[in-house]
Amino acid sequence: MSGINKVILVGHLGKDPEVRHLEGGVTVASFPLATSESYNKDGKRVEQTEWHNIVLWRGLAEVASKYLTKGKLVYIEGKLRTRTFEDREKVKKYVTEVVAENFTLLGRKSDFENTTPAAAVSKPEHDFSGSADIGGDIPF
């Protein structure tokens, strides 16, 4: 029996996507995404923010680099991936990321001025399914 690895997040970009071009012309973009929850504790409203590491590959990374900027509200679907790498001191590190498979810009109409409508971003011309395969351990 196989399992299901599916993540859905709605949040704000913590910074502009960092875009890199790897060997073979493969593009990767990454950024932190903030999600927030509110709850009442002792009669006071408390907001808790969680930060998620988002990674996009190939064509989806190219699209993200054009349309996503710090502060934008975005809906992301993807899967969790944990990878390991050694830091400069040869200490093994673990990083859990959301490897995005698609995204949709959200927000007010004014948020989309000078950009493509959200539907065009969430459903690019090209099929990016399978583009989330990261292969080996790539520290970033």
C-alpha positions in Angstrom: 0.0 0.0 0.0 1.4 3.4 -0.9 0.9 6.5 1.2 -0.2 10.0 0.4 2.0 13.0 0.7 -0.1 16.2 0.1 0.3 19.7 1.5 -2.0 22.6 1.0 -0.9 26.0 2.3 -2.3 29.5 2.1 0.0 32.2 3.3 2.2 35.2 2.5 5.7 35.2 1.0 8.3 36.2 3.6 10.6 37.4 0.8 11.0 37.4 -3.0 11.8 34.0 -4.4 15.5 33.2 -4.6 16.1 31.8 -8.0 19.1 29.7 -9.0 20.1 28.0 -12.2 21.8 24.6 -11.7 23.8 22.4 -14.0 21.9 21.4 -17.1 19.9 24.5 -17.1 17.5 23.4 -14.2 15.9 26.3 -12.5 15.0 26.2 -8.8 13.2 28.9 -6.7 12.8 29.0 -3.0 11.2 31.3 -0.4 9.7 31.2 3.1 5.9 31.2 3.4 4.1 32.4 6.5 0.8 30.9 7.6 -1.0 32.2 10.7 -3.6 30.9 13.1 -5.6 32.7 15.7 -7.0 31.3 18.9 -8.2 32.5 22.3 -6.1 32.0 25.4 -7.2 33.2 28.8 -9.7 35.5 27.0 -7.1 37.1 24.8 -6.7 36.6 21.1 -3.3 35.0 20.2 -1.9 34.7 16.7 0.7 32.1 15.9 2.7 32.2 12.8 4.4 29.2 11.2 7.1 29.5 8.6 7.4 27.0 5.7 10.3 26.5 3.3 8.9 26.4 -0.2 10.8 25.0 -3.2 9.7 25.1 -6.9 11.5 23.4 -9.7 12.0 24.0 -13.5 9.2 25.7 -15.3 7.2 26.3 -12.2 10.2 28.1 -10.7 10.4 30.3 -13.8 6.7 31.3 -13.4 7.2 31.9 -9.7 10.1 34.2 -10.3 8.0 36.4 -12.6 4.8 36.7 -10.5 5.6 36.0 -6.8 7.0 38.8 -4.6 7.4 39.4 -0.9 4.0 39.9 0.9 1.9 38.3 -1.8 -0.9 35.9 -0.7 -0.6 32.6 -2.4 -2.3 29.2 -2.4 0.3 26.3 -2.7 -0.2 22.6 -3.3 2.8 20.3 -3.0 4.4 17.6 -0.9 6.7 17.4 2.0 10.3 16.4 1.4 13.0 16.1 4.0 16.6 16.1 2.8 20.0 15.9 4.5 23.3 17.7 3.9 26.5 18.4 5.7 27.3 22.0 6.7 30.8 23.5 6.4 31.8 21.9 9.8 30.7 18.4 8.4 27.6 18.4 10.7 24.7 16.5 9.2 21.6 18.9 8.9 18.0 18.0 8.1 15.7 20.4 6.2 12.0 19.8 5.7 10.5 21.6 2.7 7.3 21.9 0.7 8.1 21.0 -2.9 5.3 22.9 -4.7 3.5 21.3 -7.6 1.3 24.3 -8.4 0.3 27.7 -7.0 -2.3 30.3 -7.3 -2.0 34.0 -6.5 -4.8 35.2 -4.1 -5.9 38.6 -3.0 -7.7 41.7 -4.2 -8.0 42.6 -7.9 -5.5 45.5 -7.3 -2.9 42.9 -6.3 -2.8 41.6 -9.8 -2.2 44.9 -11.7 0.8 44.5 -14.0 0.6 40.7 -13.6 -1.2 37.8 -15.2 -4.6 36.7 -13.8 -4.4 34.1 -11.1 -5.8 31.4 -13.3 -3.0 31.7 -15.8 -0.4 31.3 -13.0 -2.0 28.2 -11.5 -2.5 26.5 -14.8 0.6 27.3 -16.9 0.7 26.4 -20.6 3.2 23.6 -19.9 2.6 20.5 -17.8 4.9 20.8 -14.8 3.8 17.6 -13.1 6.8 15.7 -12.1 8.9 18.8 -12.1 9.3 18.5 -8.3 11.8 15.6 -8.5 14.8 17.0 -6.9 17.2 14.1 -7.4 20.2 14.3 -5.1 21.0 16.2 -2.0 21.2 19.9 -3.0 22.0 22.2 -0.1 20.5 25.7 -0.2 
